[in-house]
């Protein structure tokens, strides 16, 4: 019987190949959607796993998480720098680290932060050491640069017309081990360096060597925006807003950085924006040999976000509640991701319905083709019966042929779906830095068994038609 089936399949190889291809493509679509959606959930959850609480200025929770954890360039309002001072001194906080964005180099975002964030969220160094001076930088694992490379920061990005600080350069002194997060594609520098590059927060950095710390005080002014804003005691009226106004009268953003002086009016800063007339207004300087200072006092520049590690779960909830009022917003990354997963689930349902519809169309087409095929083979089936082949053998031959073709298509479809999901995951990782774990689970095994069961039922219909045929009627046809 097996030899007869194989000979029949060789004779009808073209039609069999079409059946296998249709089934494989319909199956691959559903499998790829399922694997991609699941890997996106797992990858994003792992990327946010080390960040328990994010504190920023009042605004969009989703954008706060996407910008601060997934390093997606977008406008963010600034939280008062004094919030970092309070969090750092809070006994309920294990560590609190500021993040400042806006610059880039060769397509990699430059993120200003502190040694505490690096030490507590990365597995260590693959090469080199921690930054200790204002002009030093760390490379994420996926940054295509070597230790010792010179990094000239650019406002925004080349795609948005950003301009390079040609007079400023960081030196890469270390390369981090992979984390599977967007931070693998980031260049990390001291937060004070980011401030100083843009002419902000000078009283917290290398100018202390000049003995002028006391002379700055609250009246310390930095040339900003149109170059004519006054910064003095009158700024205290805006201190509670905790945000920085950056904008010119022409409606364009006059800054491309995610840091600023907290005393200015509220505005959202766009790290990917750029305006040529603004670049010169925000050029500052750094002292590459100045030691970094991570004890933050009053009158600090504003920050797009502060990443916080509470000591206990109870502390996390208390801090979140405490910083969810007024001008601040405390967010659990998991809460935001849950909402995004709900949206992702809706998209999966739509794509799943499309895949199911395509599979139903393929099943209907297969039914039509096989019924016609059985009709065309009536004389062959009648001859088999006339030579003494029992009905059960005829049923088995027809059923096995169709089931084999459909099962082969399902198997190839799973492999194609897995390959498509891997390609999609690699493209996503190259773009975002988030590693998406693509693989099969028991849920996929249940899907495979369901499809094979459906194939068995589908193959039984033409087999029953052949089973019920009369040999005499078949030979007369």
C-alpha positions as CSV (number, residue, x, y, z in Angstrom):
1,X,0.0,0.0,0.0
2,X,2.8,2.4,0.9
3,X,4.5,1.7,-2.4
4,X,1.3,2.4,-4.3
5,X,0.8,5.7,-2.4
6,X,4.4,6.9,-3.1
7,X,4.1,6.0,-6.8
8,X,0.8,7.9,-7.0
9,X,2.4,11.0,-5.3
10,X,5.4,10.9,-7.7
11,X,3.0,10.7,-10.6
12,X,1.0,13.7,-9.3
13,X,3.9,15.6,-7.8
14,X,3.0,19.0,-9.3
15,X,-0.5,19.0,-7.8
16,X,0.9,17.7,-4.5
17,X,3.5,20.5,-4.4
18,X,0.8,23.1,-4.8
19,X,-1.3,21.6,-2.0
20,X,1.8,21.6,0.3
21,X,2.7,25.2,-0.6
22,X,-0.8,26.5,0.1
23,X,-1.0,24.8,3.4
24,X,2.5,25.8,4.4
25,X,1.9,29.5,3.6
26,X,-1.4,29.6,5.5
27,X,0.1,27.9,8.5
28,X,3.2,30.1,8.5
29,X,1.2,33.3,8.7
30,X,-0.6,32.2,11.9
31,X,2.6,30.8,13.5
32,X,4.7,33.9,12.7
33,X,2.1,36.2,14.3
34,X,1.9,34.0,17.4
35,X,5.7,33.7,17.8
36,X,6.3,37.4,17.1
37,X,3.7,38.6,19.6
38,X,4.9,36.3,22.3
39,X,8.6,37.2,21.8
40,X,7.7,40.9,21.9
41,X,6.0,40.5,25.3
42,X,8.9,38.5,26.8
43,X,11.6,40.7,25.3
44,X,10.1,44.0,26.5
45,X,9.4,42.6,29.9
46,X,13.0,41.5,30.3
47,X,14.2,44.9,29.1
48,X,12.2,46.6,31.8
49,X,12.9,44.0,34.5
50,X,15.7,45.9,36.3
51,X,13.8,49.1,36.5
52,X,11.3,49.0,39.3
53,X,10.1,52.7,39.3
54,X,10.4,55.6,37.0
55,X,9.8,59.2,38.2
56,X,9.3,62.0,35.7
57,X,7.2,65.1,35.2
58,X,3.5,64.9,34.9
59,X,2.5,63.7,31.4
60,X,2.2,60.5,29.4
61,X,3.1,57.4,31.3
62,X,3.6,55.4,28.1
63,X,6.0,58.0,26.7
64,X,7.9,58.2,29.9
65,X,8.6,54.5,29.9
66,X,9.4,54.3,26.2
67,X,11.9,57.2,26.4
68,X,13.6,56.4,29.8
69,X,13.8,52.6,29.5
70,X,13.5,51.8,25.8
71,X,15.4,55.0,24.8
72,X,12.9,56.0,22.2
73,X,13.5,59.6,21.1
74,X,10.4,61.7,21.9
75,X,9.5,64.9,23.6
76,X,9.3,64.7,27.4
77,X,8.6,67.4,30.0
78,X,11.3,67.8,32.7
79,X,11.0,67.0,36.3
80,X,12.5,69.4,38.9
81,X,16.1,68.4,39.6
82,X,15.3,68.7,43.3
83,X,13.3,65.5,43.0
84,X,16.5,63.6,42.4
85,X,18.0,65.1,45.5
86,X,15.0,64.0,47.6
87,X,15.0,60.5,46.2
88,X,18.7,60.0,46.7
89,X,18.3,61.0,50.3
90,X,15.2,58.9,50.9
91,X,15.9,55.9,53.2
92,X,13.3,53.8,51.2
93,X,15.5,54.1,48.1
94,X,18.4,51.7,47.3
95,X,19.5,53.9,44.5
96,X,18.2,56.6,42.2
97,X,19.8,57.5,38.9
98,X,19.1,60.4,36.5
99,X,19.0,60.0,32.8
100,X,19.5,62.7,30.2
101,X,19.0,62.3,26.5
102,X,19.2,64.3,23.3
103,X,22.6,63.7,21.8
104,X,23.8,60.9,19.6
105,X,26.9,59.6,17.8
106,X,26.8,57.5,14.6
107,X,23.2,56.7,15.2
108,X,23.7,55.6,18.8
109,X,22.0,57.6,21.6
110,X,24.2,59.2,24.1
111,X,22.7,58.9,27.6
112,X,23.8,60.8,30.6
113,X,23.6,58.9,33.9
114,X,25.6,57.9,37.0
115,X,27.8,55.1,38.0
116,X,25.1,53.7,40.3
117,X,22.8,52.9,37.3
118,X,25.7,51.2,35.4
119,X,26.7,49.1,38.4
120,X,23.2,48.0,39.3
121,X,21.7,47.3,35.9
122,X,24.5,45.8,33.8
123,X,26.4,42.4,34.2
124,X,29.8,44.2,34.2
125,X,32.5,45.0,31.7
126,X,33.6,43.0,28.7
127,X,36.5,45.4,28.4
128,X,37.8,48.5,30.1
129,X,36.5,50.2,33.2
130,X,33.9,52.6,34.6
131,X,34.0,56.3,33.6
132,X,35.6,58.4,36.3
133,X,36.2,61.7,34.5
134,X,33.8,64.1,32.8
135,X,35.2,63.3,29.3
136,X,34.9,59.6,29.5
137,X,32.2,57.3,28.1
138,X,31.0,53.7,28.2
139,X,29.9,51.7,25.2
140,X,26.9,49.4,25.1
141,X,27.6,45.8,24.0
142,X,26.0,46.5,20.6
143,X,27.8,49.7,19.9
144,X,30.2,49.2,16.9
145,X,33.1,51.1,18.5
146,X,36.2,50.1,20.4
147,X,37.5,51.2,23.7
148,X,39.7,54.2,23.1
149,X,37.4,55.6,20.4
150,X,36.7,59.3,20.2
151,X,33.0,60.3,20.4
152,X,31.9,63.7,19.3
153,X,28.2,64.3,20.4
154,X,25.6,65.5,18.0
155,X,22.5,67.4,18.9
156,X,19.6,65.1,18.0
157,X,20.5,62.8,15.0
158,X,21.8,63.2,11.5
159,X,18.4,62.3,10.1
160,X,16.9,65.4,11.8
161,X,19.7,67.7,10.8
162,X,21.6,67.7,14.0
163,X,24.9,69.4,14.4
164,X,28.0,67.9,15.9
165,X,29.9,69.5,18.8
166,X,33.2,69.5,17.0
167,X,35.0,71.0,19.9
168,X,33.9,68.4,22.4
169,X,34.9,64.7,22.4
170,X,34.4,61.9,24.9
171,X,36.8,59.0,25.1
172,X,35.5,55.5,25.4
173,X,37.1,53.8,28.4
174,X,34.9,50.7,28.8
175,X,32.5,48.3,27.0
176,X,29.7,46.7,28.8
177,X,28.5,43.1,28.6
178,X,25.3,42.4,26.7
179,X,22.0,43.0,28.6
180,X,19.5,42.3,25.9
181,X,18.0,45.7,26.3
182,X,18.1,49.0,24.3
183,X,20.9,50.1,26.6
184,X,23.2,47.8,24.6
185,X,23.0,50.3,21.7
186,X,23.6,53.3,24.0
187,X,26.7,55.3,24.8
188,X,26.7,56.2,28.5
189,X,28.4,59.4,29.8
190,X,28.4,61.2,33.2
191,X,25.2,63.2,33.6
192,X,27.2,66.2,34.5
193,X,28.9,66.1,31.2
194,X,25.6,66.2,29.3
195,X,24.6,69.2,31.4
196,X,27.9,71.0,30.7
197,X,27.8,70.2,27.0
198,X,24.6,72.2,26.8
199,X,25.7,75.0,29.1
200,X,23.7,73.8,32.1
201,X,24.4,73.0,35.7
202,X,27.9,74.4,35.7
203,X,27.8,74.9,39.5
204,X,27.7,71.1,39.9
205,X,30.7,70.2,37.8
206,X,34.2,71.1,36.9
207,X,33.9,74.8,37.7
208,X,34.4,74.0,41.3
209,X,38.0,73.9,40.5
210,X,37.9,77.6,39.8
211,X,36.6,78.4,43.3
212,X,33.4,80.0,42.0
213,X,30.8,77.7,43.4
214,X,29.5,80.2,46.0
215,X,29.4,83.0,43.4
216,X,26.9,81.2,41.2
217,X,24.0,80.6,43.7
218,X,20.5,80.9,42.5
219,X,21.4,83.8,40.2
220,X,23.6,81.6,38.0
221,X,22.4,82.1,34.5
222,X,23.0,80.2,31.3
223,X,22.4,81.6,27.9
224,X,19.2,79.9,26.8
225,X,16.6,80.0,24.0
226,X,16.7,83.4,22.4
227,X,19.6,84.5,24.5
228,X,17.6,87.2,26.4
229,X,15.8,85.3,29.1
230,X,16.6,86.5,32.6
231,X,17.5,84.0,35.3
232,X,17.5,85.3,38.8
233,X,15.4,85.1,41.9
234,X,12.2,85.6,39.8
235,X,12.7,82.1,38.5
236,X,11.5,80.7,41.8
237,X,8.0,81.4,40.7
238,X,8.4,78.6,38.2
239,X,10.4,76.2,40.3
240,X,7.4,74.0,41.2
241,X,6.7,73.2,37.6
242,X,9.9,71.4,37.4
243,X,10.1,71.7,33.6
244,X,12.1,73.6,31.1
245,X,10.8,75.8,28.4
246,X,12.7,75.5,25.2
247,X,11.2,77.2,22.3
248,X,11.7,80.2,20.0
249,X,9.2,82.6,18.8
250,X,9.2,81.0,15.4
251,X,7.5,77.9,16.8
252,X,10.6,75.7,16.4
253,X,12.2,73.9,19.3
254,X,15.3,75.8,20.3
255,X,16.9,72.8,22.0
256,X,17.4,69.2,21.2
257,X,18.3,68.0,24.6
258,X,16.4,66.3,27.4
259,X,17.9,68.3,30.2
260,X,17.3,71.9,31.3
261,X,17.1,74.3,34.2
262,X,14.1,73.5,36.4
263,X,13.2,77.1,37.0
264,X,12.0,77.8,33.5
265,X,8.4,77.4,32.2
266,X,7.1,74.0,31.3
267,X,7.9,72.6,27.9
268,X,8.5,69.3,26.2
269,X,12.0,68.8,24.9
270,X,12.4,66.8,21.7
271,X,15.6,64.8,21.5
272,X,15.1,64.2,17.9
273,X,14.3,67.7,16.9
274,X,16.8,70.2,15.6
275,X,17.0,73.8,14.6
276,X,20.1,75.4,13.3
277,X,19.6,78.7,15.0
278,X,19.3,77.0,18.4
279,X,22.5,74.9,18.3
280,X,24.8,77.8,19.0
281,X,22.7,78.9,21.9
282,X,23.2,75.6,23.8
283,X,26.9,75.0,23.3
284,X,28.8,74.6,26.5
285,X,32.0,73.0,27.3
286,X,33.4,70.2,29.4
287,X,36.6,69.6,31.3
288,X,37.6,66.1,30.1
289,X,39.9,65.7,33.1
290,X,37.4,66.9,35.8
291,X,36.3,64.1,38.2
292,X,32.7,63.3,38.1
293,X,30.5,64.6,40.9
294,X,27.4,62.5,41.8
295,X,26.3,64.2,45.0
296,X,23.5,66.4,43.8
297,X,22.3,69.5,45.7
298,X,19.8,72.2,45.1
299,X,19.3,74.2,41.8
300,X,20.0,71.2,39.7
301,X,19.0,71.2,36.0
302,X,15.8,69.5,35.1
303,X,15.7,65.9,34.1
304,X,13.5,63.9,31.7
305,X,13.4,60.9,34.1
306,X,14.8,59.4,37.2
307,X,15.2,55.6,37.5
308,X,14.6,54.4,41.1
309,X,15.3,51.1,42.9
310,X,13.1,50.9,46.1
311,X,14.4,48.8,48.9
312,X,11.1,46.8,49.3
313,X,7.9,46.2,47.4
314,X,6.1,48.2,50.0
315,X,8.5,51.1,49.6
316,X,7.9,50.9,45.8
317,X,4.2,51.4,46.2
318,X,4.6,54.2,48.7
319,X,7.0,56.0,46.5
320,X,4.8,55.6,43.4
321,X,1.9,57.0,45.3
322,X,3.9,59.9,46.7
323,X,5.2,60.9,43.3
324,X,1.9,60.6,41.4
325,X,0.6,64.0,42.5
326,X,1.3,67.6,41.5
327,X,4.1,68.0,39.0
328,X,5.6,64.5,39.2
329,X,4.6,61.1,37.9
330,X,5.7,57.8,39.4
331,X,5.2,54.8,37.1
332,X,5.8,51.1,37.4
333,X,7.1,50.0,34.0
334,X,5.1,46.8,34.3
335,X,1.8,48.7,34.5
336,X,2.5,50.6,31.3
337,X,3.7,47.4,29.5
338,X,0.5,45.6,30.5
339,X,-1.5,48.3,28.7
340,X,0.7,48.0,25.7
341,X,0.3,44.3,25.7
342,X,-3.5,44.7,25.7
343,X,-3.2,46.8,22.5
344,X,-0.7,44.2,21.2
345,X,-3.2,41.5,22.0
346,X,-5.9,43.3,20.0
347,X,-3.6,43.5,17.0
348,X,-2.8,39.8,17.4
349,X,-6.5,39.0,17.3
350,X,-6.9,40.9,14.1
351,X,-3.9,39.2,12.5
352,X,-5.0,35.9,13.9
353,X,-8.4,36.3,12.3
354,X,-6.7,37.1,9.0
355,X,-4.6,33.9,9.4
356,X,-7.6,31.8,10.3
357,X,-9.5,33.2,7.3
358,X,-6.7,32.3,5.0
359,X,-6.5,28.8,6.5
360,X,-10.2,28.4,6.0
361,X,-9.9,29.5,2.4
362,X,-7.1,27.0,1.8
363,X,-9.1,24.2,3.5
364,X,-12.1,25.0,1.2
365,X,-9.8,25.0,-1.9
366,X,-8.3,21.7,-0.8
367,X,-11.7,20.2,-0.4
368,X,-12.7,21.3,-3.9
369,X,-9.5,20.0,-5.4
370,X,-9.5,16.6,-3.7
371,X,-13.2,16.0,-4.5
372,X,-12.4,16.7,-8.2
373,X,-9.3,14.6,-8.0
374,X,-11.3,11.6,-6.6
375,X,-13.8,12.0,-9.3
376,X,-11.1,11.9,-11.9
377,X,-9.7,8.7,-10.4
378,X,-13.0,6.8,-10.3
379,X,-11.8,4.3,-13.0
380,X,-8.5,3.7,-11.1
381,X,-10.5,3.2,-7.8
382,X,-12.9,0.9,-9.6
383,X,-10.1,-1.2,-11.0
384,X,-8.6,-1.6,-7.5
385,X,-11.9,-2.8,-6.2
386,X,-12.3,-5.1,-9.2
387,X,-8.9,-6.7,-8.5
388,X,-10.1,-7.5,-5.0
389,X,-8.9,-4.5,-3.0
390,X,-11.2,-4.1,0.0
391,X,-13.0,-0.9,0.7
392,X,-10.9,-0.2,3.7
393,X,-7.7,-0.3,1.6
394,X,-9.2,2.2,-0.9
395,X,-10.2,4.5,2.0
396,X,-6.7,4.3,3.5
397,X,-5.0,5.0,0.2
398,X,-7.0,8.2,-0.5
399,X,-6.9,9.3,3.2
400,X,-3.2,8.8,3.6
401,X,-2.3,10.6,0.4
402,X,-4.2,13.8,1.3
403,X,-3.2,13.6,5.0
404,X,0.4,13.2,4.1
405,X,0.3,16.3,1.9
406,X,-1.5,18.5,4.5
407,X,0.7,17.3,7.4
408,X,3.8,18.0,5.3
409,X,2.4,21.5,4.6
410,X,1.8,22.1,8.3
411,X,5.3,21.0,9.2
412,X,6.9,23.3,6.6
413,X,4.5,26.1,7.6
414,X,5.8,25.9,11.2
415,X,9.4,26.1,10.0
416,X,8.6,29.0,7.7
417,X,6.7,30.8,10.6
418,X,9.7,30.2,12.9
419,X,12.1,31.6,10.3
420,X,9.9,34.6,9.6
421,X,9.6,35.3,13.4
422,X,13.4,35.1,13.7
423,X,13.9,37.5,10.9
424,X,11.4,39.9,12.4
425,X,13.1,39.6,15.8
426,X,16.5,40.3,14.4
427,X,15.3,43.4,12.6
428,X,13.6,44.6,15.7
429,X,16.7,44.0,17.8
430,X,18.9,45.8,15.3
431,X,16.5,48.8,15.5
432,X,15.7,48.9,19.2
433,X,18.3,46.8,21.0
434,X,15.6,44.6,22.7
435,X,16.4,40.9,22.2
436,X,13.2,39.0,21.3
437,X,13.3,35.3,22.4
438,X,11.6,33.4,19.6
439,X,10.8,29.8,20.2
440,X,8.0,27.2,20.4
441,X,6.1,26.3,23.6
442,X,3.4,23.8,24.5
443,X,0.8,26.2,23.1
444,X,2.4,25.8,19.7
445,X,2.3,22.0,20.1
446,X,-1.4,22.2,20.8
447,X,-1.8,24.3,17.7
448,X,0.1,21.7,15.6
449,X,-2.0,18.8,17.0
450,X,-5.2,20.8,16.2
451,X,-4.1,21.4,12.7
452,X,-3.2,17.8,12.2
453,X,-6.5,16.7,13.6
454,X,-8.3,19.1,11.3
455,X,-6.2,17.6,8.4
456,X,-7.3,14.1,9.4
457,X,-11.0,15.1,9.3
458,X,-10.5,17.0,6.0
459,X,-8.8,14.0,4.3
460,X,-11.6,11.7,5.5
461,X,-14.2,13.4,3.3
462,X,-12.8,12.4,-0.2
463,X,-11.7,9.1,1.3
464,X,-15.4,8.4,2.2
465,X,-16.4,9.3,-1.3
466,X,-14.0,6.7,-2.7
467,X,-15.0,4.2,-0.1
468,X,-18.7,4.4,-1.1
469,X,-18.1,4.0,-4.9
470,X,-19.4,0.9,-6.6
471,X,-16.7,-0.9,-8.7
472,X,-19.1,-1.5,-11.6
473,X,-20.2,2.1,-11.7
474,X,-16.6,3.3,-11.4
475,X,-15.5,1.2,-14.4
476,X,-18.5,2.3,-16.5
477,X,-17.6,6.0,-15.8
